[in-house]
Amino acid sequence: MRYILFVRESCVFCVKAQALLDKKNLDYKVIDFAPEQDLILKEIKDAYQWDTVPMIFQRNGDLIKFIGGYTGLAEHLGNE
């Protein structure tokens, strides 16, 4: 199982999500969107009807599940 985080460098909750995954010793990949990639990030947000970053996904084999943001991740990990 692996987590995928769509983030912005200046995002406090993005940093907190990475720290939480590090603390739990979980595998993850960070995709950091630069300002010139705003249109791509907007399209992804629109597809999931999500307004903020981080956008956190859980990958298990070929299945990818959208978890949400930092709060969603904390709740998800608390329920495992």
C-alpha distances in whole Angstrom, upper triangle without the diagonal:
4,7,10,14,17,19,23,24,27,25,25,22,20,20,20,16,16,18,16,12,14,16,13,12,8,7,9,11,15,17,20,23,27,30,31,27,28,29,26,24,26,26,22,23,26,23,21,24,23,26,24,21,19,17,13,11,7,6,5,7,10,10,10,11,13,13,17,18,18,20,17,14,16,17,14,13,16,16,13
4,7,10,13,16,19,21,23,21,22,19,16,17,17,14,13,15,14,10,12,15,12,11,7,5,5,8,11,13,17,19,23,26,27,24,25,26,22,21,23,23,19,20,23,21,19,23,21,23,21,18,16,14,11,8,6,5,7,9,11,11,9,11,12,12,15,16,16,18,16,13,15,17,13,13,16,16,14
4,7,10,12,16,18,20,18,18,15,13,14,14,11,10,13,12,9,11,14,12,11,8,6,4,6,9,11,14,16,20,23,24,21,22,23,20,18,20,20,17,17,20,19,17,20,18,19,17,14,12,10,7,6,5,6,9,11,13,12,9,9,10,9,11,12,12,15,13,10,13,14,12,11,15,16,14
4,7,10,13,15,18,16,17,15,12,13,14,11,10,14,13,11,13,16,15,14,11,9,6,5,6,7,11,13,17,19,21,17,18,19,16,14,17,17,13,14,18,16,15,18,16,17,15,12,10,8,6,5,6,7,11,13,13,12,9,10,9,10,11,11,12,15,14,11,15,16,14,14,18,19,17
4,6,10,12,14,12,13,11,8,10,11,8,8,12,12,10,13,16,15,15,12,11,7,6,5,6,8,10,14,17,18,15,16,17,15,12,15,16,12,13,16,16,14,16,14,15,12,9,6,6,5,6,9,11,14,17,17,15,12,12,10,10,10,9,10,13,12,10,14,16,14,15,18,19,19
4,7,10,12,11,13,11,8,11,13,11,11,15,15,14,16,19,19,19,16,15,11,9,6,5,6,7,11,13,15,12,12,14,11,8,11,13,10,10,14,14,13,14,12,12,10,7,5,5,6,8,12,13,17,19,18,17,14,13,11,12,10,10,11,15,14,13,16,18,17,18,21,22,22
4,7,9,7,10,9,6,9,11,10,10,13,14,14,16,18,19,19,17,16,12,10,7,6,5,6,9,11,14,12,12,14,12,9,12,14,12,12,15,16,15,16,13,12,9,6,5,7,9,12,15,17,20,22,22,21,17,17,14,14,12,10,11,14,15,14,16,19,18,19,22,23,23
4,6,5,9,10,7,9,12,12,12,15,17,17,18,20,22,22,20,19,16,13,10,8,5,6,7,9,12,10,10,14,13,10,12,15,14,13,17,18,17,18,15,13,10,7,7,10,12,15,18,20,24,26,26,24,21,20,18,17,15,12,13,17,17,17,19,22,22,22,25,27,27
4,6,8,10,8,8,12,12,12,14,16,17,17,20,22,21,20,19,16,14,10,10,7,8,8,10,13,13,13,17,16,13,16,19,17,17,20,22,21,22,18,16,13,10,10,13,15,18,21,22,26,28,28,27,24,23,21,20,18,15,15,18,20,18,20,23,23,23,26,28,28
4,6,9,8,9,12,13,13,15,17,18,19,21,23,23,22,22,19,17,14,13,10,10,10,11,14,15,14,18,18,15,17,20,19,18,21,23,22,22,18,16,12,10,11,14,16,20,23,25,28,31,31,29,26,25,22,21,18,15,15,18,20,19,20,23,24,24,26,28,29
4,6,5,7,9,10,11,13,15,16,17,19,20,21,20,20,17,16,13,13,10,11,12,13,16,15,14,18,17,14,16,19,17,16,19,21,19,19,15,13,10,7,8,11,13,17,20,23,26,28,29,27,23,22,19,18,15,11,11,14,16,15,16,19,20,21,22,25,26
4,5,5,6,9,10,11,12,15,15,16,19,20,20,20,18,17,14,15,13,14,16,16,20,19,18,21,21,18,19,22,20,18,22,23,21,21,17,15,12,10,9,13,14,18,20,23,27,29,30,28,24,23,20,18,15,12,10,12,15,14,15,18,19,19,20,23,24
4,5,5,6,9,10,10,12,14,15,16,18,17,18,16,16,13,14,13,15,17,18,21,19,18,21,20,17,18,21,18,16,20,21,18,18,15,13,10,8,7,10,11,15,17,20,24,26,27,25,21,19,16,14,12,8,6,9,11,11,11,14,15,16,17,20,21
4,5,5,6,9,10,11,12,14,16,17,15,15,13,12,9,11,10,12,14,16,19,17,16,19,18,15,17,19,16,15,19,20,18,18,15,14,10,7,5,9,9,13,15,18,21,24,24,23,19,18,15,14,12,8,7,11,12,11,12,15,16,16,18,20,21
4,5,5,6,9,10,11,12,14,15,15,15,13,13,10,12,11,14,15,17,21,19,19,22,21,18,20,22,20,19,23,23,21,22,18,17,14,11,9,12,12,15,17,20,23,26,26,25,22,21,18,16,15,11,9,13,15,13,13,17,17,16,18,21,21
4,5,5,6,9,10,10,12,14,14,15,13,14,13,15,14,17,19,21,24,22,22,25,23,20,22,24,21,20,23,24,21,22,18,18,14,12,10,13,12,15,17,20,22,25,27,25,22,20,18,15,14,10,7,10,12,10,10,14,15,14,15,18,19
4,5,5,6,9,10,11,12,11,12,10,12,10,13,13,16,18,20,23,21,21,23,21,18,20,22,19,18,21,22,19,20,17,17,13,10,8,10,9,12,13,16,19,22,23,21,18,16,14,12,11,8,5,9,10,7,8,12,12,11,13,16,16
4,5,5,6,9,10,10,10,10,8,9,8,12,12,15,18,20,23,21,21,24,22,19,22,23,20,19,23,23,21,22,19,19,16,12,10,12,10,13,13,16,18,21,23,21,18,18,16,14,14,11,9,12,13,10,11,15,14,13,15,18,17
4,5,5,6,9,10,10,12,11,13,12,15,15,18,21,23,26,24,25,27,25,22,25,27,24,23,26,27,24,25,22,22,18,15,13,15,13,16,16,19,21,24,25,24,21,20,19,16,16,13,10,13,15,11,11,15,15,13,15,18,18
4,5,5,6,9,9,11,11,13,13,17,17,20,23,25,28,26,26,28,26,23,25,27,23,22,26,26,23,24,21,21,18,15,13,14,12,14,14,17,19,22,24,22,20,18,17,14,14,12,9,11,12,9,8,11,12,9,11,14,14
4,5,5,6,5,7,7,10,11,15,16,19,22,25,27,25,25,28,25,22,25,26,22,22,25,25,22,24,21,22,19,16,13,14,11,12,12,14,16,19,21,19,17,16,16,13,14,13,10,13,13,9,9,12,11,9,12,14,13
4,5,5,6,8,9,11,12,16,17,21,23,26,28,26,27,29,27,24,27,28,25,25,28,28,26,27,24,25,22,18,16,17,14,16,15,17,18,21,23,22,20,20,19,17,18,16,13,16,16,13,13,16,15,12,15,17,16
4,5,8,11,12,15,16,19,20,24,26,29,31,30,30,32,30,27,30,31,28,27,31,30,27,29,26,26,23,20,17,19,16,18,17,19,20,23,25,24,22,21,21,18,19,17,14,15,16,13,12,15,15,11,13,16,15
4,5,9,11,15,16,20,21,24,27,30,32,30,30,33,30,27,30,31,27,27,30,29,26,28,25,26,23,21,18,18,15,16,14,16,17,20,23,21,20,19,19,16,18,17,14,15,15,12,11,13,12,9,11,13,11
4,7,9,13,15,19,20,24,27,30,32,30,30,32,30,27,30,31,27,27,31,30,27,29,27,28,25,22,19,19,16,16,15,16,16,19,22,21,20,20,20,18,20,19,16,18,18,14,14,16,15,12,14,16,14
4,6,10,13,16,18,22,25,28,30,27,28,30,27,24,27,28,24,24,28,26,24,26,24,25,23,20,17,17,13,13,11,12,13,15,18,17,16,16,17,15,17,16,15,17,16,12,13,15,13,10,13,15,12
4,7,10,14,16,20,23,26,28,25,26,28,25,23,26,26,22,23,26,25,23,26,23,25,22,19,16,16,13,12,10,10,11,13,16,16,14,15,16,15,17,17,16,18,17,14,15,17,15,13,16,18,15
4,7,10,13,16,19,22,24,21,22,24,21,19,22,22,19,20,23,22,20,23,20,22,19,16,13,13,10,10,9,9,12,14,15,15,13,14,14,13,15,14,14,17,16,12,15,17,15,13,17,18,16
4,7,10,13,16,19,21,18,19,21,18,16,20,20,17,18,21,20,19,22,20,21,18,15,12,12,10,10,10,10,13,15,16,16,13,15,14,14,15,15,15,18,17,14,17,20,17,17,20,21,20
4,6,9,12,16,17,15,16,18,16,14,17,18,15,16,20,19,18,20,18,18,15,12,10,10,9,11,12,13,16,18,18,18,15,16,15,15,15,13,14,17,17,14,17,20,18,18,21,23,22
4,6,10,13,14,11,13,15,12,10,14,15,12,14,17,17,17,19,16,17,14,11,10,10,10,11,14,14,18,19,19,18,15,16,15,16,15,14,15,19,18,16,19,22,20,20,24,25,24
4,6,10,11,10,11,14,12,10,14,15,13,14,18,18,18,19,17,16,13,10,10,11,12,14,17,18,21,23,22,22,19,19,17,17,16,15,15,19,19,18,20,23,22,22,25,27,27
4,7,8,6,7,10,9,7,10,12,11,12,15,16,17,18,15,14,12,10,10,11,13,15,19,20,23,24,24,23,20,20,18,19,17,15,17,20,20,20,22,25,24,25,28,29,29
4,5,5,7,10,10,9,12,14,14,15,18,19,20,20,18,17,14,12,13,15,17,19,22,23,27,28,27,27,23,24,21,22,20,18,20,23,24,23,25,28,27,28,31,32,32
4,5,6,9,10,9,11,14,15,15,17,19,20,20,18,16,14,13,15,16,19,21,25,26,30,31,30,29,26,26,23,24,21,20,21,24,25,24,27,29,29,30,33,34,35
4,6,8,9,10,11,13,15,16,17,19,21,21,19,18,17,16,17,18,21,23,26,27,30,31,30,29,26,27,24,25,23,22,24,27,27,27,30,32,31,32,35,37,37
4,6,5,6,9,10,11,12,14,16,17,18,17,15,15,14,15,15,18,19,23,23,27,28,26,26,22,23,21,22,20,19,22,25,24,24,27,29,28,30,33,34,34
4,6,5,6,9,10,10,12,14,16,16,14,12,12,12,14,14,17,19,23,24,28,29,27,26,23,23,20,21,19,18,20,23,23,23,26,28,28,29,32,33,33
4,5,5,6,9,10,10,12,15,15,14,13,14,14,16,15,18,20,23,24,28,28,26,25,22,22,20,22,20,20,22,25,24,25,28,29,29,30,33,34,34
4,5,5,6,9,10,11,13,14,13,13,14,13,14,13,16,17,20,21,24,25,23,22,19,19,17,20,18,18,21,24,23,23,26,28,26,28,31,32,32
4,5,5,6,9,10,11,12,10,10,10,9,11,10,13,14,18,19,23,24,22,21,18,18,15,17,15,14,17,20,19,19,23,24,23,25,28,29,29
4,5,5,6,9,10,10,9,8,10,11,13,12,15,16,20,21,25,26,24,23,19,19,16,18,15,15,18,21,20,21,24,25,25,27,29,30,30
4,5,5,6,9,10,10,11,12,13,14,13,15,16,19,20,24,24,22,21,18,18,15,18,16,17,20,22,21,22,25,26,25,27,30,30,30
4,5,5,7,8,8,10,11,11,12,9,12,12,16,17,20,21,19,17,14,14,11,14,13,14,17,19,18,18,22,23,21,23,26,26,27
4,5,5,6,5,6,8,9,10,8,11,13,16,18,21,23,21,19,16,14,11,13,11,12,15,17,16,17,20,21,20,22,25,25,26
4,5,5,6,8,10,12,14,12,15,15,19,20,23,25,22,20,17,16,13,15,13,15,18,20,18,20,23,23,22,25,27,27,28
4,6,8,10,13,14,15,12,14,14,17,18,21,22,19,17,14,13,11,14,13,15,19,20,18,19,23,23,21,24,27,26,27
4,5,9,11,12,12,9,11,11,14,16,19,21,18,16,13,11,8,11,9,12,16,16,14,16,19,19,18,21,23,23,23
4,7,10,12,13,11,13,14,17,19,22,24,22,20,16,14,11,13,10,12,16,16,15,17,20,20,19,22,24,24,25
4,6,8,10,8,11,13,16,19,22,24,22,20,16,14,10,11,8,9,13,13,12,14,17,17,17,20,22,22,24
4,7,10,9,13,15,19,21,25,27,26,23,19,17,14,14,10,10,13,14,14,16,18,19,19,22,24,24,26
4,6,7,11,14,17,20,24,26,25,23,19,17,13,13,9,8,10,12,12,14,16,17,18,20,22,23,24
3,5,8,12,15,18,22,24,23,21,18,16,13,12,9,7,9,11,12,12,15,16,17,18,20,22,23
4,6,10,13,16,19,22,22,20,16,14,11,10,8,5,7,10,10,10,12,15,15,16,18,20,20
4,7,10,13,17,19,18,16,13,11,8,8,6,5,8,11,10,10,13,14,14,15,18,19,19
4,7,10,13,16,16,14,10,9,6,5,5,6,8,10,8,7,11,12,11,12,15,16,16
4,6,10,13,12,10,6,5,4,5,7,9,11,13,10,9,13,14,11,12,16,16,15
4,7,10,10,8,6,5,6,7,10,12,13,14,11,9,13,13,10,11,15,14,13
4,6,7,6,4,6,9,10,13,15,16,18,15,13,16,17,13,14,18,17,15
4,6,5,6,8,12,13,16,18,19,20,17,15,18,18,14,15,18,17,14
4,6,8,11,14,16,19,21,23,24,21,19,22,22,18,18,22,20,18
4,7,10,13,16,19,21,23,25,21,20,23,23,19,20,24,22,20
4,7,10,13,16,19,21,22,18,17,20,20,16,18,21,19,18
4,7,9,12,15,17,19,15,14,18,18,14,16,19,18,17
4,6,9,12,15,15,12,12,15,14,11,14,17,15,15
4,6,9,12,13,10,10,13,13,11,13,16,16,16
4,7,9,9,6,6,10,9,7,10,13,12,13
4,7,8,5,7,10,10,9,12,14,15,16
4,6,5,6,9,10,10,12,14,15,17
4,5,5,6,9,10,11,12,14,16
4,5,5,6,8,10,11,12,15
4,6,5,6,9,10,11,13
4,5,5,6,8,10,11
4,5,5,6,9,10
4,6,5,6,9
4,5,5,7
4,5,5
4,6
4
